[in-house]
Amino acid sequence: MDIETLRKTFLEMTHPKTLSDCCSILERYLNYYFSVLTSKQEETSKSLIDADAKIVNQMIFLKILSIKKILEGVEYEGRTGLRINAVVDPTMLISMVRNVYETVAMFHLVYLKSNGPEERLIIYSLWVIAGLNYRQRFVTNIISEYGEHKLKDEKETIEHFRKTITETSLYSGLSLKNKEKIDRAIKEKDYRIVFEDKEIKVFNSWQQLNQIMGCKPQIFENIYTYFSLYAHPSNVSVFTFADMFKKDSEEFKRLAITNTGFLFVLLSIFAADYIKVFPETATIFNDLALEDQILINHHNIFARNESYSINDAWKELG
């Protein structure tokens, strides 16, 4: 592909004008993620922590596939013959994008923000404990012997990971104040902490986590609040919903395209972070068509900076 054609293709991929354009771009991401999850290197893992990371990659792939289905629209015909032409619900879309944001932020926190194996082990253990502790709430819904057995197993797993944390030399060397922060995280079913030397910084909201991913403030400032505003049945989401389906406006398409733009950024950040955790995956990325390498890496660099670049393919644009 000559440079002028490459530049033209790049502009088309980074400035989608229609929902069909968005679906075509998502197909490029699907192709890459599917290539990763079906590769030989994904079949084995060195540890449970690595195995879970690869499951997260599979989850991201399925989320992309599900979002693509949303973008393709839904339609309905009643028994009377009256029908609704194909429409896309941007509020449903933004709920999915918010979920992707949380998944990408979690992955970066657990797998990349730690400065050593013990830091990673502690944050990973907190993540495991948080999920299982939330599930312990279902104790009143257990009606079978299998459910009781599973509840018992999960209690033992929680205790195992709690012990894993407290037996690390890192935890032992923490001040009482910082040990209490970890104990509080366990109690509050949270894991959003980072180590700064031997001090622990606690993040109280998902919005704050964009900071640790290296995202530019002017791009991601208040982004989670935006996601939540439309994901929840707020009054704003209600009157916005009314406006987006007004006759002859098709505002829902514009909003859906905008929301998908945020998704492209998140998927690109995750692709870069996953390669950082599993460097062997870079081979798969480098085997992509040049325009696909540039597309994915562009959104990653755009949201952060060139120090996060996966490779130098973008330089081919001249």
Secondary structure as UniProt FT lines:
FT   HELIX           3..14
FT   HELIX           19..37
FT   HELIX           40..42
FT   HELIX           48..71
FT   STRAND          74..77
FT   TURN            79..80
FT   STRAND          83..87
FT   HELIX           90..111
FT   HELIX           117..135
FT   HELIX           136..141
FT   HELIX           145..166
FT   HELIX           169..172
FT   HELIX           176..187
FT   TURN            188..189
FT   STRAND          193..196
FT   TURN            197..198
FT   STRAND          199..202
FT   HELIX           207..210
FT   TURN            211..214
FT   HELIX           217..220
FT   TURN            221..222
FT   HELIX           223..231
FT   TURN            232..233
FT   HELIX           235..244
FT   TURN            247..249
FT   HELIX           251..277
FT   HELIX           279..281
FT   HELIX           282..286
FT   HELIX           290..303
FT   HELIX           306..308
FT   HELIX           313..317
//
